[in-house]
Structure formats: C-alpha cells, structure tokens
Amino acid sequence: MRVRRRTPALVLPVALVVGLGACSSDDEPEPGASATTSAAPTASVSETPEPTESPEPEPAETGPTPPPRPAAMDDTGKKGAQAAAEYFIALTTYASTTGETTELAAMSNDGTCGFCVAVVEEAEEYETSGYTVTGGATEISDLQTGDKDSLTGGYAVTAAFSADERTVHDASGTEVDRWDRDTGFLQIDLVHDGSSWRTLALTTDQGEAG
C-alpha cells in the first residue's frame, strides 16, 4: 500500500572413522627350541572408489503466501472490526505483490472505497503487463476501534502505519516505478453486512488514500 509518493555455504560435517587393529600372542618359545615364523599371506586389497557426491537440488522458489483470515473476524463487533482491519491491510500487500485480488475485492465496498478500487486495478494491471513488484509491505500498530456508528452500523479503526519501499520492474527488468518508505496514520471504516466484513473507506493523515 502506498499513500504518499516521493521521487525517489552450507558446511556439511564429514565424520572420518579410523579402524585400529592390534595383534598379540601369549605363546613364548621354550629355551633352545627354534621358533619358526611363517609369514601370513598378504591379501590384495582392492581399493573402493569413494562415492561421488551428488549435487543437492536447488530449493524451489516460493512466492508470497496469502495471509490467513483471523478467527476473530467471526465477531461482528469491535473485536471483529479490528481483526478485519489488520486482514485488509495484509491483503493489500499480498494483492500488490502477486496480482491475486480475489479476497481483497471480496472485502471491498467498491461504491465507497476508492482506495480499494485503485489497489485492485493496479494489481491486475501489473499482473497483465508481467510486472514484478518488490517490497511494499505495510504494517499497522496502535490500533483503536471506535464505537458502532448509529447511521452506517460500521466501525472506524485508526492506526499508525509503516510502509516499506516498493519498486516495480517490467518483464525486461527495467524499473518503471518506485515508492519511498512511508509512515503516518490511517483510518479504516468497516461494516459487517451480516455475512462478512466489508471495507467502506480508507483515509490517512494525508487525505484519502487511493
């Protein structure tokens, strides 16, 4: 999410086992007797070639995983509103990075949330164009949830936010856009429509986001 824009060896231990053998005899020759020593035949030892180490397979690259839906969102009051606000912010980062907007779109009230529409459209455009988005993770803290609004039936959740730097590259690797790291305060208005939480709007200390 961006709300203000500025120009901006793995060492594997090897165990070496050394076998030591020793021979002794308790039979001493009697005095005057001739001791005959016969040499034991020497067996030829065939050298066993050391096994060739197979290269370890490269770990498969994994992309971002979708954020888990908080169980607290089952609550239809303040507790659920706060959990929904955290989930919504996590979905914006996931959608912007992967182009997957299904869950974000389902949680957005397009008629009132301009920010929601902008994030979904941008993510889908980047996905279609083959763009790669790096960074941009947004975290919120110090969440406060107001009382239920008597007119809308919704809740206003306020929080401080911190958004990491984000860069966008096209298919050839050329940088086409960049956002600097940003901090500030935001408010997310949410309402439970009887089946799920919907985001009505997102505004920041810099005005309406979007």
C-alpha positions in Angstrom: 0.0 0.0 0.0 1.3 3.4 -0.8 -0.4 6.6 0.4 2.4 9.2 -0.2 4.7 9.1 -3.1 8.2 10.7 -3.4 10.7 10.6 -6.3 12.6 8.8 -5.2 27.8 -22.3 2.5 26.2 -24.7 3.9 29.0 -26.8 5.5 28.2 -30.4 5.9 30.2 -32.1 8.7 32.1 -35.2 7.5 32.9 -38.0 10.0 36.0 -39.9 9.4 36.1 -43.4 11.1 39.6 -44.8 11.6 39.8 -48.5 12.5 42.8 -49.6 14.5 43.8 -53.3 14.9 46.4 -54.9 17.2 47.7 -58.5 17.5 49.4 -60.2 20.5 50.5 -63.8 21.4 50.8 -65.4 24.8 52.9 -68.3 23.4 56.6 -67.8 24.1 59.2 -70.2 22.6 60.9 -72.6 25.0 64.6 -72.1 25.6 66.7 -73.9 23.0 63.8 -74.5 20.8 63.8 -73.0 17.4 61.0 -70.7 16.7 59.6 -70.9 13.2 57.8 -67.9 12.0 55.7 -68.2 8.9 54.6 -65.1 7.2 50.9 -64.9 6.6 50.0 -64.4 3.0 49.2 -60.9 2.2 45.8 -60.5 0.6 45.4 -58.0 -2.1 43.1 -55.2 -1.1 41.1 -53.7 -3.9 40.6 -50.0 -3.4 37.0 -49.0 -3.4 36.5 -45.7 -5.2 34.9 -43.0 -3.0 31.3 -42.4 -3.9 30.8 -39.2 -5.9 28.6 -36.7 -4.1 25.5 -35.8 -6.0 24.8 -32.1 -6.0 21.9 -31.1 -3.8 18.8 -29.9 -5.6 18.2 -26.2 -5.6 15.3 -25.3 -3.4 12.2 -24.4 -5.3 11.3 -20.7 -5.3 8.2 -20.0 -3.4 6.2 -16.8 -3.7 4.3 -14.9 -1.1 1.6 -16.9 0.7 -1.9 -15.4 1.2 -2.4 -14.0 4.7 -4.6 -16.3 6.9 -8.0 -15.0 7.8 -8.1 -14.2 11.6 -10.6 -16.2 13.5 -11.6 -13.0 15.4 -13.3 -11.8 12.2 -16.2 -14.1 13.1 -17.0 -11.5 15.7 -19.4 -8.8 14.5 -18.4 -6.1 17.0 -15.3 -4.1 17.8 -13.1 -7.2 18.1 -14.1 -8.4 14.6 -13.7 -4.9 13.1 -10.1 -4.6 14.4 -9.2 -8.1 13.1 -10.8 -7.2 9.7 -8.7 -4.0 9.5 -5.5 -6.0 10.0 -6.5 -8.6 7.5 -7.5 -5.9 4.9 -4.1 -4.3 5.1 -2.3 -7.6 4.8 -4.5 -8.4 1.7 -3.4 -5.1 0.0 0.2 -6.0 0.3 -0.4 -9.6 -1.0 -2.5 -8.3 -3.9 0.0 -5.7 -4.9 2.9 -8.2 -4.9 1.2 -11.2 -6.5 -1.7 -9.8 -8.6 -4.1 -12.0 -6.8 -7.0 -9.8 -5.9 -9.9 -12.2 -5.2 -10.0 -11.9 -1.4 -9.3 -8.2 -1.5 -12.0 -7.5 -4.0 -14.5 -9.6 -2.0 -13.8 -7.5 1.1 -14.0 -4.1 -0.7 -17.1 -2.0 -1.0 -16.5 -0.5 -4.5 -19.2 2.1 -4.2 -17.5 3.9 -1.4 -13.9 2.7 -1.2 -11.8 4.5 -3.8 -8.6 3.1 -2.3 -9.9 -0.4 -2.7 -10.7 0.0 -6.3 -7.3 1.6 -7.0 -5.3 -1.2 -5.4 -7.3 -3.9 -7.2 -7.0 -2.2 -10.6 -3.3 -1.5 -10.2 -2.5 -5.1 -9.1 -4.4 -6.6 -12.0 -2.7 -4.2 -14.4 0.7 -5.2 -13.2 -0.1 -8.8 -13.4 -1.4 -8.5 -17.0 1.7 -6.5 -18.0 4.1 -9.0 -16.5 5.5 -6.5 -14.0 7.2 -7.6 -10.8 6.6 -5.8 -7.5 9.3 -5.9 -4.8 8.8 -4.7 -1.2 5.8 -2.5 -0.2 4.9 -4.5 2.9 2.7 -2.4 5.2 2.4 -2.8 9.0 -0.1 -1.2 11.3 0.2 -0.7 15.0 -1.6 1.0 18.0 -5.0 0.1 16.7 -8.0 1.8 18.2 -11.6 0.9 17.4 -14.4 3.3 17.9 -18.0 2.6 18.9 -20.5 1.4 16.4 -21.8 4.2 14.1 -25.5 4.7 14.6 -26.1 5.6 10.9 -23.9 3.2 9.0 -23.6 0.4 11.6 -19.9 0.4 10.9 -16.7 0.8 13.0 -13.8 3.2 12.5 -10.4 1.6 13.2 -7.5 4.0 13.5 -3.8 3.0 13.5 -0.2 4.1 12.8 1.2 2.6 9.6 4.7 2.0 8.2 5.1 1.1 4.5 8.4 -0.3 3.1 9.9 1.0 -0.1 8.3 -0.5 -3.2 9.8 -0.9 -6.7 8.1 -2.1 -9.9 10.1 -3.7 -12.8 8.8 -4.7 -16.2 9.4 -8.0 -17.8 12.9 -6.9 -19.0 13.9 -5.9 -15.5 13.7 -2.2 -16.1 12.5 -0.2 -13.2 9.2 1.5 -14.1 8.1 2.9 -10.7 9.3 3.4 -7.2 7.8 4.5 -3.8 9.9 5.5 -0.9 9.3 4.2 2.6 6.4 6.0 4.2 4.9 6.4 7.7 1.8 8.0 9.1 -1.7 7.4 10.4 -4.8 5.9 8.8 -8.4 5.2 9.4 -10.3 2.2 8.0 -14.1 2.2 8.1 -15.6 -1.2 8.1 -19.1 -2.7 8.4 -20.4 -6.2 8.9 -23.0 -6.9 6.2 -24.5 -9.9 8.0 -22.1 -12.4 6.4 -18.7 -10.8 6.2 -16.7 -7.6 6.9 -16.6 -5.0 4.1 -14.2 -2.0 3.9 -16.1 1.2 3.3 -13.1 3.6 3.1 -9.5 4.1 3.9 -8.2 7.6 4.7 -4.8 8.8 6.0 -3.3 11.9 7.7 -2.5 13.0 4.1 -6.1 12.7 2.9 -8.0 10.0 1.1 -5.8 7.1 0.0 -6.0 5.8 -3.5 
